[in-house]
Amino acid sequence: MSGIASPRRDWALRGVWAGGAAGGATAMWLLPGTVTIPFHLIWIGLSLVYGFTLWRPRELAIMAGVTTVVTGAIMVHHAASGRIAWLETAEVPLSVALIAVMAALVRRRHLALMQVASAAEDNRRQAEARQQLMRQIAHELRTPITVARGFTELIADRHPDADTLDDAQTVLDELDKAARITQRLVTLMGLDGPYAIEPVDLPAELNRIVRRWMPAADRQWAVRCPEATVPANGDRLEAVLDCLLDNAVKFTGPGDRISVTGHVSQTAWTVTVADAGPGQQGQQGQQGQQGQQGQQARPGTSLGLVMARAVVEGWGGTIRLDADPAGGTIVAVHVPIGLPAFPAVTHAG
């Protein structure tokens, strides 16, 4: 949006054109035999400067009027003195008509760019407002959840009979679920924020993420990935895998297998999470598509998969859920390498 964001540069360009136009008018006066060359250069320069800057209609009318009077007077003078044919003076009204048409088109372009910039700014403000709202909601929810956990644990300590302990554990599990949902909502609302694509050491990242989960879940963990660096965002890759591993842990039991496998080719990289739980066996295709065949979705997995899919699709990739022939579920994250869908390294999801 040149010309809109740099008024100083606009005036510099106008000054350069004015100097060139003065030189062109001088050449028209002194060299009547080649009068059309500087004449056209003056008008071409005016068109270019207007195209790269933003003038008010009155400013353009004044500059075009002055240019018309000066160049027209010189052309008429030379025609009256017999140095050029009168037909050549027709260039003046033709140039005025051309600049008028061009000005109308360029102004429409400038106005369209301003509308796009305004819409982008509105979207940015709305995104910031949504994120701020979700942060406030999360803060407001965490406090009563924490208080409820404390009182539930206190009740369990004061009444250690089996029924009370069982009920208290159920309440604690539901509170933990509410806390996870709250955190996922906050993360989901932040997915439209800016972020950077950078080289990520895939095997190191997969091993680091899985090590975080090992103390929290008694499972048979396995990570396999060749040495490779892929274009991604480490924080968002971790968020995706956390969602998938959370589902895998939730629907497996102590001692069950959970494996994370990475594969990298020249055109794409893939990470699969396979578990031995009941899963969505028989469900084929990309998560989120309608009309899929197979078992009903597992309860409680939708939000995490929505988050994961939002991130991966932002990278131009897909997420597929398939039944493992050996039993369980395989979730595959497939991301192409080098597509325009990768956001440029920016301000910073």
Residue, then its C-alpha position, 0 to 999 in steps of 0.5 A: m500500500s505504497g503512498i498510503a503509509s509514507p506521505r514523506r515519500d509521496w511528496a518526494l516522488r512528486g518533487v522528482w516528477a515536478g523537476g523532471a516535468a520542468g526539464g521536459a517542458t524546457a526540452m519541448w520549448l527548445l527542441p520543437g522537432t522532438v516535442t512529442i518525446p518530452f511531452h509523452l514523458i511528462w504525462i507518463g511520469l505524472s501517471l506513474v507518480y499518481g499510481f504510486t502515491l495517493w492524491r486527493p482528486r483536487e490535487l490531481a486536477i490541479m497538477a493535470g490542469v497545470t500540465t495541460v496548460v503548459t504543454g498545450a501552450i508550447m504545442v500550440h505555439h510551435a504549431a502556430s509558428g509552423r514548427i509542428a503540424w496542428l494535428e500533433t496538438a491533439e495529443v494534449p486532449l488525448s493525454v488528459a482523457l487518458i490520465a482521467v481514466m487512469a486516475a479513476l482506476v488507480r483511485r479505486r485501487h487505493l480505496a480497495l487497499m484502504q478497505v483491505a487494510s481496515a478489514a485486516e486491522d478490524n480482524r486483528r482487533q477482534a482476534e485480540a479481543r477474543q483472546q483477552l476474553m478467553r484469558q479472562i474466562a480461563h482465569e475466572l474458571r480456574t479459581p473455582i475449579t481450584v477451590a472445588r478441588g481443595f474442598t473435595e480433597l478435604i471432604a475425602d480426608r475427613h470422611p475416608d469411607a469407601d463411598t465418599l472416597d469414590d464420589a470424591q474421586t469422581v468429582l476430582d476427575e470431572l474437575d480435572k476434565a473441566a480444567r483441561i477443557t478450559q486450557r484447550l479453549v484458551t489454546l484454541m482461541g489463540l490459534d489465529g495469532p501470529y507465529a514463526i515457522e522455523p527449523v525443528d529437530l523432529p526426533a529431539e522434539l518428539n522424544r522431549i514431548v513423550r518424556r513429559w508424558m511418561p511420569a503421568a501415565d504408566r504406559q509402554w512408551a516408544v518413540r521412533c524417528p530418523e534424524a531430520t529437521v522440518p519446518a514447523n513451530g515448536d510450540r504448536l507442534e507440542a500442542v498438537l502432540d499433547c492433544l493426541l497423546d492426551n486422547a491416547v492416554k485417556f483411552t488406554g490403561p496401565g501397561d498399554r502401548i503408545s508409540v510415536t513415530g516420525h517419518v520425513s521425506q523430500t516432500a512431507w513429514t509425518v508423525t503418527v500416534a498409535d495406541a492399543g486402546p478401543g479408539q475410533q476403530g474403523q473410522q477412516g479419512q480425515q477427522g472432521q469430515q461428514g459421512q464417515q463410516g465406522q464406530q462412533a467418536r470417542p467421548g471427550t476427544s473432539l475439542g483436542l482433535v479440533m485444535a490439532r486439526a486447526v494447527v495442522e491445516g494451517w500448515g497445509g497438512t491433514i490429520r487422519l484417524d485409522a484403526d490399527p490392525a493390531g488393535g487400537t487407533i492410529v492418528a497420522v499428522h501429515v504436513p507437506i514441506g515447502l507449500p505457501a501455506f506455511p506462514a512466513v516468520t513474523h511478529a510471531g501460532 
